[in-house]
Amino acid sequence: KVSTMERRWTLNDFDIGKPLGRGKFGHVYLAREKKSNHIVALKVLFKSQLKQSQVEHQLRREVEIQSHLRHPNILRLYGYFYDQTRVYLILEYAAKGELYKELQKCKYFSERRAATYVASLARALIYLHGKHVIHRDIKPENLLIGVQGELKIADFGWSVHTFSRRRTMCGTLDYLPPEMVESVEHDASVDIWSLGVLCYEFLYGVPPFEAKEHSDTYRRIIKVDLKFPPKPIVSSAAKDLISQMLVKDSSRRLPLHKLLEHPWILHNADPSG
Ligand SMILES: Cn1ncc2ncnc(NCCc3cnc(NC(=O)Nc4cccc(C(F)(F)F)c4)s3)c21
């Protein structure tokens, strides 16, 4: 089987099917690779829009990062190709679609479903952080559902490699300012904060710091103005976990491996994820 990253793909290699969704930069279509009959999702991006938004480097970084990732809860990017006007991303097809639509339909999830999703996302983030990759954009819109109901993190357009030079690389940390030394941990824990926000939104149907005006949301976030509404009824174990993740001091947020040992996860998450 030819490695998908090396092959020179063209649009003629695919039969294009129904539209799966539309994003800011272009649409996503169901597609079938003609030789293998392999079903994929094909995201079509317009070069003009990418150029206009000066995000070409982000796209290159996304393809680079994704080509090294293999995890059941991370949507695969098999490869890409381009023509005169467009760039095409060849993506794993998530048969049960977008999580945010499921959340809108159900209003909010049961504690078991929420815990199962949070645990699988924590395992994917442990894998990502282990490769010095931070997603930085964990939100319902970037989560898809696979054919077995499993969650898949998608769209690494905003992900980055952390300060990937080994600390010993420059011989010594001594000359690095605090924010540089601190930033490595700091970035990784960005995703822990976002996972805490997600967990809250799975259980209550709205994100914790939602407000009418952006300025109010901003104020509520920096204040960590975390309130748990009386309805729907949510267990104190769930509230305890969320309270340990939505902590202002990034170094004090619950580490992901500790999250997987939290009673709420142990009691509610389906181990298969
Ligand atoms: C809706 N839907 N239903 C089923 C299904 N199955 C698979 N995929 C779907 N949808 C596509 C999900 C995506 C995965 N990876 C993406 N990556 C991306 O969109 N990257 C990207 C775009 C524009 C600009 C930049 C840049 F330059 F800023 F970096 C980066 S989008 C599906």
The ligand as an SDF file (V2000), in Angstrom:
LIG
                    3D

 32 35  0  0  0  0  0  0  0  0999 V2000
  -18.1780   17.8530    8.7480 C   0  0  0  0  0  0  0  0  0  0  0  0
  -17.7560   16.4510    8.7160 N   0  0  0  0  0  0  0  0  0  0  0  0
  -18.6440   15.4230    8.8390 N   0  0  0  0  0  0  0  0  0  0  0  0
  -17.9970   14.2670    8.7820 C   0  0  0  0  0  0  0  0  0  0  0  0
  -16.6250   14.5390    8.6170 C   0  0  0  0  0  0  0  0  0  0  0  0
  -15.5480   13.7410    8.5160 N   0  0  0  0  0  0  0  0  0  0  0  0
  -14.3520   14.3250    8.3690 C   0  0  0  0  0  0  0  0  0  0  0  0
  -14.1490   15.6770    8.3210 N   0  0  0  0  0  0  0  0  0  0  0  0
  -15.2100   16.4780    8.4130 C   0  0  0  0  0  0  0  0  0  0  0  0
  -14.9950   17.8260    8.3580 N   0  0  0  0  0  0  0  0  0  0  0  0
  -13.6610   18.3790    8.2250 C   0  0  0  0  0  0  0  0  0  0  0  0
  -12.9600   18.3770    9.5740 C   0  0  0  0  0  0  0  0  0  0  0  0
  -11.5710   18.9030    9.4360 C   0  0  0  0  0  0  0  0  0  0  0  0
  -10.4130   18.2390    9.7430 C   0  0  0  0  0  0  0  0  0  0  0  0
   -9.2830   18.9470    9.5470 N   0  0  0  0  0  0  0  0  0  0  0  0
   -9.5050   20.1590    9.1010 C   0  0  0  0  0  0  0  0  0  0  0  0
   -8.4640   21.0470    8.8710 N   0  0  0  0  0  0  0  0  0  0  0  0
   -8.6800   22.2990    8.4000 C   0  0  0  0  0  0  0  0  0  0  0  0
   -9.7960   22.7060    8.1140 O   0  0  0  0  0  0  0  0  0  0  0  0
   -7.5470   23.0390    8.2810 N   0  0  0  0  0  0  0  0  0  0  0  0
   -7.5150   24.3400    7.8480 C   0  0  0  0  0  0  0  0  0  0  0  0
   -8.5250   24.9170    7.0910 C   0  0  0  0  0  0  0  0  0  0  0  0
   -8.3800   26.2540    6.7000 C   0  0  0  0  0  0  0  0  0  0  0  0
   -7.2560   27.0090    7.0430 C   0  0  0  0  0  0  0  0  0  0  0  0
   -6.2900   26.3720    7.7940 C   0  0  0  0  0  0  0  0  0  0  0  0
   -5.0840   27.1600    8.1960 C   0  0  0  0  0  0  0  0  0  0  0  0
   -4.4510   27.5200    7.0730 F   0  0  0  0  0  0  0  0  0  0  0  0
   -5.4780   28.2640    8.8700 F   0  0  0  0  0  0  0  0  0  0  0  0
   -4.2810   26.4340    8.9380 F   0  0  0  0  0  0  0  0  0  0  0  0
   -6.3810   25.0800    8.2030 C   0  0  0  0  0  0  0  0  0  0  0  0
  -11.1520   20.4660    8.8910 S   0  0  0  0  0  0  0  0  0  0  0  0
  -16.4980   15.9250    8.5760 C   0  0  0  0  0  0  0  0  0  0  0  0
  1  2  1  0
  2  3  1  0
  2 32  1  0
  3  4  2  0
  4  5  1  0
  5  6  1  0
  5 32  2  0
  6  7  2  0
  7  8  1  0
  8  9  2  0
  9 10  1  0
  9 32  1  0
 10 11  1  0
 11 12  1  0
 12 13  1  0
 13 14  2  0
 13 31  1  0
 14 15  1  0
 15 16  2  0
 16 17  1  0
 16 31  1  0
 17 18  1  0
 18 19  2  0
 18 20  1  0
 20 21  1  0
 21 22  1  0
 21 30  2  0
 22 23  2  0
 23 24  1  0
 24 25  2  0
 25 26  1  0
 25 30  1  0
 26 27  1  0
 26 28  1  0
 26 29  1  0
M  END
$$$$
